[in-house]
Every structure is written in structure tokens, then in C-alpha cells.
Amino acid sequence: NGSTMAHLITKTGIFLLTLLLTALTSCYYDNEEELYPGGQLPCDTANVSYNLDVAPILATHCDGCHSGSAPSANIRTTPYADLTAIVNNGQLKGVINHDNGFSPMPKNAGKLPNCELAKINAWISKGAPQN
């Protein structure tokens, strides 16, 4: 019967179209290169923490020269109590941002990565809490 065959073809076509649309929209994978062209991941500075963000950055870039019993230029970036002295007098912000009148740090190197700078600057602007 022709109408039964047409009805079957229509139902099969609708089913296949639905299946195809479901397959195309059900699997979505974020591609980092497309979401963040140039490799720039978003930098979260809203909830910067000394313990989770700032201390690890300082440990990587500063503590090697500015800790222990004989720190370079007698400036310590660890422990927190010693760090507050250079935070409060503006020295930490000046040296890491390579501001005029300050010796750029890290010594003989470029600036810290932008996100790391942004995190330290945000932490300082929030009063440099020991959180």
C-alpha cells in the first residue's frame, strides 16, 4: 500500500533527522585553543589568597634569593611577617612591576607572567591579608 509506505518513509526520515540532530548537539568538548586564543587563560584575581596564590609565586621567583639566614640585600620574602615590611613600604609592588626607582625583580629576568603580577597586585591592594 502506497500510503503505508509513504508514512513509513516519513517516520523513518523524522527518526533519522532526530537522531542526527541529537548526535550533533549532545557531545560538546571545550577546546582550550578556541576558547582562549593565544593561550591566555582567564586570570582570577577576585579571590586571591596569600597561601594559595601569592606564597607559591614568591616561592618560585623570589624565595631562592630572599630567604634564609643571609638573604640578598637583606630582604626576606618569607616568612609572611618579613614580607609585610616590603609590602607596606611599597617595595614589593615597585620591584615586581619594574617601576622607575626600583631594582627590577626577579634580578636579570623579565617581569613575572601577567597573571602572577595581577594576583600579587590584587592581593596588595586588598591589604595583603595572610589568608
C-alpha positions in Angstrom: 0.0 0.0 0.0 1.5 3.4 -1.1 0.3 5.5 1.8 1.7 3.0 4.4 5.0 3.1 2.6 5.0 6.9 2.5 4.1 7.0 6.2 6.9 4.6 7.0 9.4 6.7 5.0 8.3 9.8 6.7 8.6 8.3 10.2 12.0 6.8 9.3 13.1 10.2 8.0 12.0 12.0 11.1 13.7 9.4 13.3 17.0 9.7 11.4 16.8 13.5 11.4 16.2 13.5 15.2 19.0 11.0 15.7 21.4 13.1 13.7 20.5 16.4 15.5 20.8 14.7 18.8 24.2 13.3 17.9 25.4 16.7 16.7 24.3 18.6 19.8 24.8 16.0 22.6 28.6 15.9 22.6 30.4 19.2 23.2 34.0 19.4 24.1 35.6 22.7 25.1 38.7 23.3 23.0 41.2 25.4 25.0 42.8 26.8 21.9 39.4 28.1 20.6 38.2 29.4 24.0 41.5 31.2 24.8 43.3 32.2 21.6 47.0 32.8 22.2 47.0 30.6 25.3 45.6 33.3 27.5 43.6 31.6 30.2 41.4 33.8 32.3 43.2 35.2 35.4 41.1 35.2 38.5 42.1 38.0 40.8 38.8 38.2 42.7 39.7 35.8 45.5 43.4 36.0 45.7 44.9 34.2 48.7 48.3 34.6 50.2 48.6 30.9 50.9 47.2 29.6 47.6 48.3 32.2 45.2 50.9 34.7 46.4 53.2 32.5 48.5 53.7 29.9 45.7 54.6 32.7 43.2 57.1 34.2 45.7 58.5 30.7 46.4 59.1 30.2 42.6 60.5 33.6 41.8 61.8 35.3 45.0 62.5 33.0 47.9 65.6 31.4 46.3 67.5 34.7 46.9 65.3 36.4 49.5 65.0 33.9 52.3 67.2 32.1 54.9 69.8 33.5 57.1 71.6 35.6 54.5 69.0 36.9 52.0 70.0 39.0 49.1 70.0 42.8 50.0 68.9 41.6 53.5 65.3 41.4 52.1 63.2 38.4 53.0 60.0 37.4 51.2 59.4 34.6 53.7 58.0 34.2 56.3 54.9 36.4 56.0 55.9 38.6 58.9 59.1 39.6 57.0 57.3 40.0 53.7 54.9 42.6 55.2 57.8 45.1 55.6 58.4 45.3 51.9 54.7 45.2 51.1 53.9 48.1 53.5 56.7 50.3 52.2 55.7 49.7 48.5 58.9 48.0 47.6 57.4 44.6 46.6 54.9 46.3 44.2 57.6 48.6 42.8 60.2 45.8 42.1 57.9 43.3 40.6 56.2 45.8 38.3 59.6 47.2 37.3 58.6 50.7 38.3 61.0 53.6 38.0 63.2 54.0 41.0 63.1 50.3 41.9 65.5 47.5 41.1 63.5 45.2 38.8 62.9 41.7 40.1 63.4 38.9 39.5 67.0 40.0 39.0 68.3 39.8 35.5 65.0 38.5 34.2 61.8 39.8 32.7 58.7 40.6 34.5 56.6 37.9 36.1 53.9 36.5 33.9 50.9 38.9 33.7 48.5 36.8 35.7 51.0 36.3 38.5 51.6 40.1 38.6 47.9 40.7 38.6 47.4 38.3 41.5 50.1 39.9 43.7 48.9 43.4 42.8 45.3 42.5 43.7 46.5 40.9 47.0 48.4 44.0 47.9 45.5 46.3 47.0 43.3 44.3 49.4 45.7 45.0 52.2 47.9 41.9 51.8 45.9 39.7 54.1 47.5 36.5 55.5 44.8 34.2 54.1 
